[in-house]
Every structure is written in structure tokens, then in C-alpha cells.
């Protein structure tokens, strides 16, 4: 099973076209079938129309479950650099056991920053954007998952994709975490000195 997590703010969906595109590509790649999902017909229930809400859409060859729940932003003060080995999370699956196993290595840090073959990928729940001293914003070209927020930021020209190795981390001032629920404007991230 696969999942799309969609931001809903005060009753409005965000980036629906990116979620629909990724879900359709996932269904075609994994099942060889086109996913029937009409995002235009999605409606936010009355009780989920105020504040920040997470809409979770579970699917395989069809939509299996849609739920809404209030979302609370995570506080991230430190990241542990871990070797992801051969982890593969190119499709946003409900089975996160490989990521959970890596997260178990965080050793007191709030989350992990995953590297594969010496190149930076993602955290356990987000893509990453590195900020340099001049305010330039860069995302690794070796992400585990092409997140919808990451893709929209790339398309808008706000961030640029480039190779980022473990040795490159200290060239940057800060790392920001982004996903469907968390944008650059939320400022979730840490100074690179807080990456252990």
C-alpha cells in the first residue's frame, strides 16, 4: 500500500496536482495500472476546516482510505547522520520499517539525516534543503523520495538540485526540512553544527 499526505489549511488543500501526479506514477510503476483518483471531487469534512490538518490518502490500484487529523509541527533541534546502506524509498509506502530501523540509530537526536554512498538523501520524514551563507537554497540530487513540496519548490526555482556529500555539509549554514506539511516558511531545521 502507498500513501499521500496532503496539507489542508483552513479547509484548503495544498499541492493536490503534485500528489495526484506522484500517486498515478506510483500506481503505474508498481501495478502497471492507472490509478483512478479524482482530486477535484475531494471535500474537506466540516470538522477539519479550521487550522492545519493532515489528509492521508491510502491507495494501491484504487483509493482505499482517506482520513483527516490535526497536524502538530515537529520540533527538530538535532540530527544524527546515519548510513542508509541500500535503503530504497522511491515510492511513499505505508511500510516504513526500513526508515524506522534507521531512526532507531538516532541516539538521542531528534531525527536522522540519511546518507547513501557518502551522499546526502533525506531525513526519516522529510526532504532537506541546505542554505549557504549567501542565502542560496540547495537540495540533494540523491533524495530517497521525490517529495511533493520539494518538486514544487524546484519547479518554482526557489531551490536548486545539486550533489551534496557528507563532506559538503559544513559548507552550508543550515539545513531546513520540507515535506507536504512543512514548508521553508515554517523554518523547521537546524544549523549544520547540530548534525552529529
SULVENJO-V64464 format. One record per run of one state. SS is the DSSP state (H for helix, E for strand, C for the rest). FROM is the first residue (numbers start at 1). TO is the last residue. Records with the same first field share a line. If there is no record, write none. Layout:
# SULVENJO-V64464
SS->FROM-TO  FROM-TO
This chain:
# SULVENJO-V64464
C->1-1  10-11  14-15  32-38  42-45  49-51  60-62  71-78  84-92  94-96  104-110  117-118  124-126  132-136  141-147  156-159  163-164  172-173  179-183  187-188  196-196
E->2-9  12-13  52-59  63-70  79-83  93-93  111-116  119-123  127-131  137-140  160-162  165-165  174-178  189-191  195-195
H->16-31  39-41  46-48  97-103  148-155  166-171  184-186  192-194
